[in-house]
Amino acid sequence: MITKSIILQSTITCPLCQYTKEESMPTEACQYFYECENCHKRLKPLQGDCCVFCSYGDVKCPPIQGNISCCSNS
């Protein structure tokens, strides 16, 4: 059986200034806000995404990687 390991680092790209930074992702919660340290824009998830990593990161958040419902209202 092949087990997919969860990646805990993601590089976030600011959609305003294109600044990138590698960040550690929380494993037990969604990160809803993120402030770009270059232009100070406060990022929020795009509609349909659970967190800023799913919207602006190069790796989806740990719950999504593990096919676990993340921060749903259901």
PyMOL Python script that loads the backbone (N, CA, C, O; Angstrom):
from pymol import cmd

cmd.read_pdbstr("""\
ATOM      1  N   MET A   1       0.839  -1.178   0.000  1.00  0.00           N
ATOM      2  CA  MET A   1       0.000   0.000   0.000  1.00  0.00           C
ATOM      3  C   MET A   1       0.888   1.247   0.000  1.00  0.00           C
ATOM      4  O   MET A   1       1.821   1.350   0.796  1.00  0.00           O
ATOM      5  N   ILE A   2       0.597   2.174  -0.880  1.00  0.00           N
ATOM      6  CA  ILE A   2       1.357   3.415  -0.972  1.00  0.00           C
ATOM      7  C   ILE A   2       0.627   4.483  -0.164  1.00  0.00           C
ATOM      8  O   ILE A   2      -0.558   4.739  -0.380  1.00  0.00           O
ATOM      9  N   THR A   3       1.346   5.103   0.767  1.00  0.00           N
ATOM     10  CA  THR A   3       0.781   6.158   1.588  1.00  0.00           C
ATOM     11  C   THR A   3       1.349   7.487   1.120  1.00  0.00           C
ATOM     12  O   THR A   3       2.565   7.665   1.044  1.00  0.00           O
ATOM     13  N   LYS A   4       0.467   8.408   0.812  1.00  0.00           N
ATOM     14  CA  LYS A   4       0.890   9.736   0.384  1.00  0.00           C
ATOM     15  C   LYS A   4       1.212  10.574   1.620  1.00  0.00           C
ATOM     16  O   LYS A   4       0.372  10.731   2.507  1.00  0.00           O
ATOM     17  N   SER A   5       2.424  11.109   1.673  1.00  0.00           N
ATOM     18  CA  SER A   5       2.787  11.933   2.822  1.00  0.00           C
ATOM     19  C   SER A   5       2.235  13.347   2.643  1.00  0.00           C
ATOM     20  O   SER A   5       2.133  13.861   1.529  1.00  0.00           O
ATOM     21  N   ILE A   6       1.889  13.947   3.758  1.00  0.00           N
ATOM     22  CA  ILE A   6       1.337  15.299   3.761  1.00  0.00           C
ATOM     23  C   ILE A   6       2.489  16.296   3.768  1.00  0.00           C
ATOM     24  O   ILE A   6       3.405  16.195   4.584  1.00  0.00           O
ATOM     25  N   ILE A   7       2.436  17.255   2.857  1.00  0.00           N
ATOM     26  CA  ILE A   7       3.442  18.316   2.763  1.00  0.00           C
ATOM     27  C   ILE A   7       2.992  19.459   3.663  1.00  0.00           C
ATOM     28  O   ILE A   7       1.845  19.898   3.582  1.00  0.00           O
ATOM     29  N   LEU A   8       3.881  19.939   4.515  1.00  0.00           N
ATOM     30  CA  LEU A   8       3.526  20.979   5.476  1.00  0.00           C
ATOM     31  C   LEU A   8       4.071  22.360   5.124  1.00  0.00           C
ATOM     32  O   LEU A   8       3.840  23.318   5.863  1.00  0.00           O
ATOM     33  N   GLN A   9       4.784  22.477   4.017  1.00  0.00           N
ATOM     34  CA  GLN A   9       5.318  23.760   3.561  1.00  0.00           C
ATOM     35  C   GLN A   9       4.631  24.134   2.249  1.00  0.00           C
ATOM     36  O   GLN A   9       4.402  23.283   1.390  1.00  0.00           O
ATOM     37  N   SER A  10       4.309  25.405   2.111  1.00  0.00           N
ATOM     38  CA  SER A  10       3.709  25.898   0.879  1.00  0.00           C
ATOM     39  C   SER A  10       4.254  27.293   0.608  1.00  0.00           C
ATOM     40  O   SER A  10       4.442  28.082   1.534  1.00  0.00           O
ATOM     41  N   THR A  11       4.505  27.593  -0.654  1.00  0.00           N
ATOM     42  CA  THR A  11       4.956  28.930  -1.025  1.00  0.00           C
ATOM     43  C   THR A  11       3.743  29.739  -1.456  1.00  0.00           C
ATOM     44  O   THR A  11       3.086  29.417  -2.446  1.00  0.00           O
ATOM     45  N   ILE A  12       3.455  30.787  -0.705  1.00  0.00           N
ATOM     46  CA  ILE A  12       2.329  31.672  -1.005  1.00  0.00           C
ATOM     47  C   ILE A  12       2.817  32.769  -1.937  1.00  0.00           C
ATOM     48  O   ILE A  12       3.883  33.348  -1.728  1.00  0.00           O
ATOM     49  N   THR A  13       2.023  33.050  -2.973  1.00  0.00           N
ATOM     50  CA  THR A  13       2.314  34.136  -3.904  1.00  0.00           C
ATOM     51  C   THR A  13       1.227  35.193  -3.773  1.00  0.00           C
ATOM     52  O   THR A  13       0.046  34.899  -3.958  1.00  0.00           O
ATOM     53  N   CYS A  14       1.621  36.416  -3.456  1.00  0.00           N
ATOM     54  CA  CYS A  14       0.666  37.518  -3.343  1.00  0.00           C
ATOM     55  C   CYS A  14       0.143  37.862  -4.740  1.00  0.00           C
ATOM     56  O   CYS A  14       0.937  38.095  -5.651  1.00  0.00           O
ATOM     57  N   PRO A  15      -1.174  37.896  -4.918  1.00  0.00           N
ATOM     58  CA  PRO A  15      -1.717  38.212  -6.240  1.00  0.00           C
ATOM     59  C   PRO A  15      -1.538  39.678  -6.629  1.00  0.00           C
ATOM     60  O   PRO A  15      -1.655  40.023  -7.805  1.00  0.00           O
ATOM     61  N   LEU A  16      -1.256  40.538  -5.659  1.00  0.00           N
ATOM     62  CA  LEU A  16      -1.097  41.962  -5.941  1.00  0.00           C
ATOM     63  C   LEU A  16       0.323  42.302  -6.389  1.00  0.00           C
ATOM     64  O   LEU A  16       0.515  42.953  -7.416  1.00  0.00           O
ATOM     65  N   CYS A  17       1.325  41.857  -5.609  1.00  0.00           N
ATOM     66  CA  CYS A  17       2.711  42.255  -5.905  1.00  0.00           C
ATOM     67  C   CYS A  17       3.596  41.099  -6.362  1.00  0.00           C
ATOM     68  O   CYS A  17       4.760  41.309  -6.704  1.00  0.00           O
ATOM     69  N   GLN A  18       3.056  39.880  -6.371  1.00  0.00           N
ATOM     70  CA  GLN A  18       3.771  38.670  -6.796  1.00  0.00           C
ATOM     71  C   GLN A  18       4.902  38.250  -5.856  1.00  0.00           C
ATOM     72  O   GLN A  18       5.705  37.387  -6.209  1.00  0.00           O
ATOM     73  N   TYR A  19       4.972  38.843  -4.676  1.00  0.00           N
ATOM     74  CA  TYR A  19       5.964  38.439  -3.673  1.00  0.00           C
ATOM     75  C   TYR A  19       5.664  37.008  -3.242  1.00  0.00           C
ATOM     76  O   TYR A  19       4.503  36.641  -3.065  1.00  0.00           O
ATOM     77  N   THR A  20       6.704  36.205  -3.073  1.00  0.00           N
ATOM     78  CA  THR A  20       6.514  34.822  -2.637  1.00  0.00           C
ATOM     79  C   THR A  20       7.254  34.579  -1.330  1.00  0.00           C
ATOM     80  O   THR A  20       8.313  35.152  -1.072  1.00  0.00           O
ATOM     81  N   LYS A  21       6.662  33.709  -0.511  1.00  0.00           N
ATOM     82  CA  LYS A  21       7.308  33.327   0.742  1.00  0.00           C
ATOM     83  C   LYS A  21       6.851  31.932   1.117  1.00  0.00           C
ATOM     84  O   LYS A  21       5.665  31.608   1.046  1.00  0.00           O
ATOM     85  N   GLU A  22       7.823  31.102   1.524  1.00  0.00           N
ATOM     86  CA  GLU A  22       7.490  29.762   1.990  1.00  0.00           C
ATOM     87  C   GLU A  22       7.011  29.853   3.435  1.00  0.00           C
ATOM     88  O   GLU A  22       7.650  30.480   4.280  1.00  0.00           O
ATOM     89  N   GLU A  23       5.879  29.219   3.698  1.00  0.00           N
ATOM     90  CA  GLU A  23       5.277  29.231   5.028  1.00  0.00           C
ATOM     91  C   GLU A  23       4.961  27.811   5.470  1.00  0.00           C
ATOM     92  O   GLU A  23       4.755  26.920   4.646  1.00  0.00           O
ATOM     93  N   SER A  24       4.927  27.614   6.782  1.00  0.00           N
ATOM     94  CA  SER A  24       4.479  26.345   7.357  1.00  0.00           C
ATOM     95  C   SER A  24       2.963  26.401   7.497  1.00  0.00           C
ATOM     96  O   SER A  24       2.408  27.407   7.938  1.00  0.00           O
ATOM     97  N   MET A  25       2.301  25.316   7.119  1.00  0.00           N
ATOM     98  CA  MET A  25       0.845  25.271   7.200  1.00  0.00           C
ATOM     99  C   MET A  25       0.405  24.624   8.504  1.00  0.00           C
ATOM    100  O   MET A  25       1.014  23.653   8.952  1.00  0.00           O
ATOM    101  N   PRO A  26      -0.655  25.160   9.118  1.00  0.00           N
ATOM    102  CA  PRO A  26      -1.199  24.503  10.305  1.00  0.00           C
ATOM    103  C   PRO A  26      -1.831  23.172   9.907  1.00  0.00           C
ATOM    104  O   PRO A  26      -2.370  23.039   8.809  1.00  0.00           O
ATOM    105  N   THR A  27      -1.763  22.200  10.792  1.00  0.00           N
ATOM    106  CA  THR A  27      -2.305  20.877  10.473  1.00  0.00           C
ATOM    107  C   THR A  27      -3.707  20.667  11.017  1.00  0.00           C
ATOM    108  O   THR A  27      -4.424  19.791  10.534  1.00  0.00           O
ATOM    109  N   GLU A  28      -4.110  21.436  11.997  1.00  0.00           N
ATOM    110  CA  GLU A  28      -5.399  21.211  12.650  1.00  0.00           C
ATOM    111  C   GLU A  28      -6.420  22.314  12.399  1.00  0.00           C
ATOM    112  O   GLU A  28      -7.524  22.259  12.940  1.00  0.00           O
ATOM    113  N   ALA A  29      -6.076  23.310  11.594  1.00  0.00           N
ATOM    114  CA  ALA A  29      -6.996  24.420  11.352  1.00  0.00           C
ATOM    115  C   ALA A  29      -6.695  25.055  10.005  1.00  0.00           C
ATOM    116  O   ALA A  29      -5.599  24.919   9.462  1.00  0.00           O
ATOM    117  N   CYS A  30      -7.693  25.749   9.482  1.00  0.00           N
ATOM    118  CA  CYS A  30      -7.498  26.501   8.239  1.00  0.00           C
ATOM    119  C   CYS A  30      -6.969  27.895   8.582  1.00  0.00           C
ATOM    120  O   CYS A  30      -7.348  28.477   9.598  1.00  0.00           O
ATOM    121  N   GLN A  31      -6.103  28.418   7.739  1.00  0.00           N
ATOM    122  CA  GLN A  31      -5.627  29.789   7.924  1.00  0.00           C
ATOM    123  C   GLN A  31      -6.412  30.663   6.962  1.00  0.00           C
ATOM    124  O   GLN A  31      -6.203  30.615   5.750  1.00  0.00           O
ATOM    125  N   TYR A  32      -7.310  31.455   7.510  1.00  0.00           N
ATOM    126  CA  TYR A  32      -8.225  32.231   6.688  1.00  0.00           C
ATOM    127  C   TYR A  32      -7.619  33.548   6.205  1.00  0.00           C
ATOM    128  O   TYR A  32      -7.952  34.011   5.114  1.00  0.00           O
ATOM    129  N   PHE A  33      -6.741  34.156   6.990  1.00  0.00           N
ATOM    130  CA  PHE A  33      -6.117  35.420   6.598  1.00  0.00           C
ATOM    131  C   PHE A  33      -4.604  35.259   6.517  1.00  0.00           C
ATOM    132  O   PHE A  33      -4.006  34.454   7.230  1.00  0.00           O
ATOM    133  N   TYR A  34      -4.000  36.051   5.627  1.00  0.00           N
ATOM    134  CA  TYR A  34      -2.544  36.082   5.501  1.00  0.00           C
ATOM    135  C   TYR A  34      -2.170  37.474   5.015  1.00  0.00           C
ATOM    136  O   TYR A  34      -2.743  37.966   4.043  1.00  0.00           O
ATOM    137  N   GLU A  35      -1.213  38.113   5.683  1.00  0.00           N
ATOM    138  CA  GLU A  35      -0.762  39.432   5.254  1.00  0.00           C
ATOM    139  C   GLU A  35       0.563  39.305   4.516  1.00  0.00           C
ATOM    140  O   GLU A  35       1.532  38.763   5.048  1.00  0.00           O
ATOM    141  N   CYS A  36       0.598  39.810   3.283  1.00  0.00           N
ATOM    142  CA  CYS A  36       1.832  39.824   2.504  1.00  0.00           C
ATOM    143  C   CYS A  36       2.835  40.730   3.213  1.00  0.00           C
ATOM    144  O   CYS A  36       2.530  41.885   3.513  1.00  0.00           O
ATOM    145  N   GLU A  37       4.024  40.209   3.478  1.00  0.00           N
ATOM    146  CA  GLU A  37       4.999  41.035   4.194  1.00  0.00           C
ATOM    147  C   GLU A  37       5.661  42.068   3.293  1.00  0.00           C
ATOM    148  O   GLU A  37       6.377  42.938   3.788  1.00  0.00           O
ATOM    149  N   ASN A  38       5.439  41.994   1.979  1.00  0.00           N
ATOM    150  CA  ASN A  38       6.008  42.977   1.061  1.00  0.00           C
ATOM    151  C   ASN A  38       5.079  44.186   0.880  1.00  0.00           C
ATOM    152  O   ASN A  38       5.486  45.323   1.119  1.00  0.00           O
ATOM    153  N   CYS A  39       3.824  43.938   0.454  1.00  0.00           N
ATOM    154  CA  CYS A  39       2.900  45.046   0.175  1.00  0.00           C
ATOM    155  C   CYS A  39       1.834  45.221   1.258  1.00  0.00           C
ATOM    156  O   CYS A  39       1.072  46.187   1.228  1.00  0.00           O
ATOM    157  N   HIS A  40       1.780  44.288   2.212  1.00  0.00           N
ATOM    158  CA  HIS A  40       0.865  44.318   3.356  1.00  0.00           C
ATOM    159  C   HIS A  40      -0.603  44.126   2.988  1.00  0.00           C
ATOM    160  O   HIS A  40      -1.490  44.449   3.779  1.00  0.00           O
ATOM    161  N   LYS A  41      -0.864  43.603   1.793  1.00  0.00           N
ATOM    162  CA  LYS A  41      -2.240  43.252   1.435  1.00  0.00           C
ATOM    163  C   LYS A  41      -2.678  42.076   2.299  1.00  0.00           C
ATOM    164  O   LYS A  41      -1.927  41.123   2.506  1.00  0.00           O
ATOM    165  N   ARG A  42      -3.904  42.162   2.797  1.00  0.00           N
ATOM    166  CA  ARG A  42      -4.474  41.078   3.607  1.00  0.00           C
ATOM    167  C   ARG A  42      -5.224  40.135   2.673  1.00  0.00           C
ATOM    168  O   ARG A  42      -6.239  40.502   2.082  1.00  0.00           O
ATOM    169  N   LEU A  43      -4.709  38.921   2.550  1.00  0.00           N
ATOM    170  CA  LEU A  43      -5.306  37.940   1.652  1.00  0.00           C
ATOM    171  C   LEU A  43      -6.356  37.126   2.381  1.00  0.00           C
ATOM    172  O   LEU A  43      -6.199  36.791   3.555  1.00  0.00           O
ATOM    173  N   LYS A  44      -7.435  36.809   1.664  1.00  0.00           N
ATOM    174  CA  LYS A  44      -8.480  35.907   2.136  1.00  0.00           C
ATOM    175  C   LYS A  44      -8.647  34.829   1.077  1.00  0.00           C
ATOM    176  O   LYS A  44      -8.285  35.049  -0.079  1.00  0.00           O
ATOM    177  N   PRO A  45      -9.183  33.675   1.440  1.00  0.00           N
ATOM    178  CA  PRO A  45      -9.382  32.612   0.444  1.00  0.00           C
ATOM    179  C   PRO A  45     -10.323  33.062  -0.671  1.00  0.00           C
ATOM    180  O   PRO A  45     -11.252  33.837  -0.445  1.00  0.00           O
ATOM    181  N   LEU A  46     -10.068  32.565  -1.867  1.00  0.00           N
ATOM    182  CA  LEU A  46     -10.979  32.794  -2.979  1.00  0.00           C
ATOM    183  C   LEU A  46     -12.243  31.976  -2.747  1.00  0.00           C
ATOM    184  O   LEU A  46     -12.221  30.983  -2.020  1.00  0.00           O
ATOM    185  N   GLN A  47     -13.336  32.391  -3.363  1.00  0.00           N
ATOM    186  CA  GLN A  47     -14.597  31.668  -3.211  1.00  0.00           C
ATOM    187  C   GLN A  47     -14.411  30.201  -3.601  1.00  0.00           C
ATOM    188  O   GLN A  47     -13.866  29.892  -4.660  1.00  0.00           O
ATOM    189  N   GLY A  48     -14.868  29.314  -2.736  1.00  0.00           N
ATOM    190  CA  GLY A  48     -14.746  27.883  -2.983  1.00  0.00           C
ATOM    191  C   GLY A  48     -13.527  27.246  -2.344  1.00  0.00           C
ATOM    192  O   GLY A  48     -13.439  26.020  -2.273  1.00  0.00           O
ATOM    193  N   ASP A  49     -12.574  28.063  -1.875  1.00  0.00           N
ATOM    194  CA  ASP A  49     -11.385  27.547  -1.190  1.00  0.00           C
ATOM    195  C   ASP A  49     -11.554  27.702   0.313  1.00  0.00           C
ATOM    196  O   ASP A  49     -12.240  28.612   0.779  1.00  0.00           O
ATOM    197  N   CYS A  50     -10.923  26.806   1.070  1.00  0.00           N
ATOM    198  CA  CYS A  50     -11.085  26.824   2.531  1.00  0.00           C
ATOM    199  C   CYS A  50     -10.081  27.729   3.234  1.00  0.00           C
ATOM    200  O   CYS A  50     -10.326  28.161   4.360  1.00  0.00           O
ATOM    201  N   CYS A  51      -8.947  28.023   2.583  1.00  0.00           N
ATOM    202  CA  CYS A  51      -7.912  28.796   3.272  1.00  0.00           C
ATOM    203  C   CYS A  51      -7.003  29.484   2.252  1.00  0.00           C
ATOM    204  O   CYS A  51      -7.111  29.251   1.048  1.00  0.00           O
ATOM    205  N   VAL A  52      -6.109  30.334   2.755  1.00  0.00           N
ATOM    206  CA  VAL A  52      -5.206  31.069   1.870  1.00  0.00           C
ATOM    207  C   VAL A  52      -4.209  30.156   1.165  1.00  0.00           C
ATOM    208  O   VAL A  52      -3.750  30.478   0.069  1.00  0.00           O
ATOM    209  N   PHE A  53      -3.865  29.020   1.778  1.00  0.00           N
ATOM    210  CA  PHE A  53      -2.934  28.099   1.124  1.00  0.00           C
ATOM    211  C   PHE A  53      -3.578  27.453  -0.101  1.00  0.00           C
ATOM    212  O   PHE A  53      -2.913  27.240  -1.115  1.00  0.00           O
ATOM    213  N   CYS A  54      -4.868  27.143  -0.010  1.00  0.00           N
ATOM    214  CA  CYS A  54      -5.565  26.551  -1.157  1.00  0.00           C
ATOM    215  C   CYS A  54      -5.736  27.572  -2.285  1.00  0.00           C
ATOM    216  O   CYS A  54      -5.788  27.196  -3.456  1.00  0.00           O
ATOM    217  N   SER A  55      -5.823  28.852  -1.944  1.00  0.00           N
ATOM    218  CA  SER A  55      -6.001  29.893  -2.958  1.00  0.00           C
ATOM    219  C   SER A  55      -4.687  30.414  -3.534  1.00  0.00           C
ATOM    220  O   SER A  55      -4.591  30.628  -4.743  1.00  0.00           O
ATOM    221  N   TYR A  56      -3.682  30.622  -2.697  1.00  0.00           N
ATOM    222  CA  TYR A  56      -2.467  31.320  -3.131  1.00  0.00           C
ATOM    223  C   TYR A  56      -1.182  30.517  -2.971  1.00  0.00           C
ATOM    224  O   TYR A  56      -0.113  30.978  -3.371  1.00  0.00           O
ATOM    225  N   GLY A  57      -1.273  29.329  -2.395  1.00  0.00           N
ATOM    226  CA  GLY A  57      -0.085  28.513  -2.180  1.00  0.00           C
ATOM    227  C   GLY A  57       0.175  27.552  -3.322  1.00  0.00           C
ATOM    228  O   GLY A  57      -0.723  27.255  -4.110  1.00  0.00           O
ATOM    229  N   ASP A  58       1.405  27.066  -3.412  1.00  0.00           N
ATOM    230  CA  ASP A  58       1.732  26.076  -4.442  1.00  0.00           C
ATOM    231  C   ASP A  58       1.415  24.660  -3.977  1.00  0.00           C
ATOM    232  O   ASP A  58       1.519  23.711  -4.755  1.00  0.00           O
ATOM    233  N   VAL A  59       1.027  24.512  -2.703  1.00  0.00           N
ATOM    234  CA  VAL A  59       0.605  23.225  -2.140  1.00  0.00           C
ATOM    235  C   VAL A  59      -0.686  23.480  -1.367  1.00  0.00           C
ATOM    236  O   VAL A  59      -0.759  24.430  -0.588  1.00  0.00           O
ATOM    237  N   LYS A  60      -1.697  22.652  -1.571  1.00  0.00           N
ATOM    238  CA  LYS A  60      -2.963  22.771  -0.846  1.00  0.00           C
ATOM    239  C   LYS A  60      -2.745  22.451   0.631  1.00  0.00           C
ATOM    240  O   LYS A  60      -1.743  21.834   0.992  1.00  0.00           O
ATOM    241  N   CYS A  61      -3.678  22.867   1.484  1.00  0.00           N
ATOM    242  CA  CYS A  61      -3.554  22.654   2.930  1.00  0.00           C
ATOM    243  C   CYS A  61      -3.601  21.169   3.291  1.00  0.00           C
ATOM    244  O   CYS A  61      -4.128  20.361   2.526  1.00  0.00           O
ATOM    245  N   PRO A  62      -3.045  20.802   4.469  1.00  0.00           N
ATOM    246  CA  PRO A  62      -2.994  19.395   4.871  1.00  0.00           C
ATOM    247  C   PRO A  62      -4.338  18.659   4.850  1.00  0.00           C
ATOM    248  O   PRO A  62      -4.381  17.528   4.365  1.00  0.00           O
ATOM    249  N   PRO A  63      -5.442  19.239   5.351  1.00  0.00           N
ATOM    250  CA  PRO A  63      -6.704  18.493   5.275  1.00  0.00           C
ATOM    251  C   PRO A  63      -7.123  18.171   3.836  1.00  0.00           C
ATOM    252  O   PRO A  63      -7.611  17.073   3.569  1.00  0.00           O
ATOM    253  N   ILE A  64      -6.941  19.097   2.930  1.00  0.00           N
ATOM    254  CA  ILE A  64      -7.298  18.860   1.525  1.00  0.00           C
ATOM    255  C   ILE A  64      -6.364  17.813   0.920  1.00  0.00           C
ATOM    256  O   ILE A  64      -6.813  16.953   0.162  1.00  0.00           O
ATOM    257  N   GLN A  65      -5.077  17.874   1.243  1.00  0.00           N
ATOM    258  CA  GLN A  65      -4.141  16.855   0.757  1.00  0.00           C
ATOM    259  C   GLN A  65      -4.562  15.466   1.216  1.00  0.00           C
ATOM    260  O   GLN A  65      -4.396  14.487   0.488  1.00  0.00           O
ATOM    261  N   GLY A  66      -5.113  15.385   2.435  1.00  0.00           N
ATOM    262  CA  GLY A  66      -5.527  14.101   2.989  1.00  0.00           C
ATOM    263  C   GLY A  66      -6.963  13.730   2.663  1.00  0.00           C
ATOM    264  O   GLY A  66      -7.506  12.780   3.225  1.00  0.00           O
ATOM    265  N   ASN A  67      -7.585  14.489   1.744  1.00  0.00           N
ATOM    266  CA  ASN A  67      -8.981  14.253   1.356  1.00  0.00           C
ATOM    267  C   ASN A  67      -9.934  14.302   2.544  1.00  0.00           C
ATOM    268  O   ASN A  67     -10.880  13.519   2.631  1.00  0.00           O
ATOM    269  N   ILE A  68      -9.669  15.235   3.458  1.00  0.00           N
ATOM    270  CA  ILE A  68     -10.522  15.435   4.628  1.00  0.00           C
ATOM    271  C   ILE A  68     -11.251  16.760   4.447  1.00  0.00           C
ATOM    272  O   ILE A  68     -10.656  17.751   4.022  1.00  0.00           O
ATOM    273  N   SER A  69     -12.526  16.773   4.767  1.00  0.00           N
ATOM    274  CA  SER A  69     -13.297  18.004   4.687  1.00  0.00           C
ATOM    275  C   SER A  69     -12.662  19.043   5.601  1.00  0.00           C
ATOM    276  O   SER A  69     -12.395  18.773   6.772  1.00  0.00           O
ATOM    277  N   CYS A  70     -12.427  20.217   5.066  1.00  0.00           N
ATOM    278  CA  CYS A  70     -11.736  21.264   5.815  1.00  0.00           C
ATOM    279  C   CYS A  70     -12.650  22.474   5.989  1.00  0.00           C
ATOM    280  O   CYS A  70     -13.068  23.091   5.009  1.00  0.00           O
ATOM    281  N   CYS A  71     -12.953  22.803   7.224  1.00  0.00           N
ATOM    282  CA  CYS A  71     -13.680  24.031   7.553  1.00  0.00           C
ATOM    283  C   CYS A  71     -15.025  24.145   6.855  1.00  0.00           C
ATOM    284  O   CYS A  71     -15.455  25.258   6.551  1.00  0.00           O
ATOM    285  N   SER A  72     -15.696  23.046   6.592  1.00  0.00           N
ATOM    286  CA  SER A  72     -16.995  23.125   5.920  1.00  0.00           C
ATOM    287  C   SER A  72     -18.068  23.525   6.913  1.00  0.00           C
ATOM    288  O   SER A  72     -17.938  23.319   8.120  1.00  0.00           O
ATOM    289  N   ASN A  73     -19.120  24.097   6.381  1.00  0.00           N
ATOM    290  CA  ASN A  73     -20.243  24.513   7.213  1.00  0.00           C
ATOM    291  C   ASN A  73     -21.335  23.467   7.255  1.00  0.00           C
ATOM    292  O   ASN A  73     -22.411  23.734   7.791  1.00  0.00           O
ATOM    293  N   SER A  74     -21.099  22.291   6.713  1.00  0.00           N
ATOM    294  CA  SER A  74     -22.144  21.282   6.674  1.00  0.00           C
ATOM    295  C   SER A  74     -22.163  20.435   7.913  1.00  0.00           C
ATOM    296  O   SER A  74     -22.992  19.534   8.032  1.00  0.00           O
TER     297      SER A  74
END
""", "prot")
cmd.dss("prot")
cmd.show_as("cartoon", "prot")
cmd.util.cbc("prot")
cmd.orient("prot")
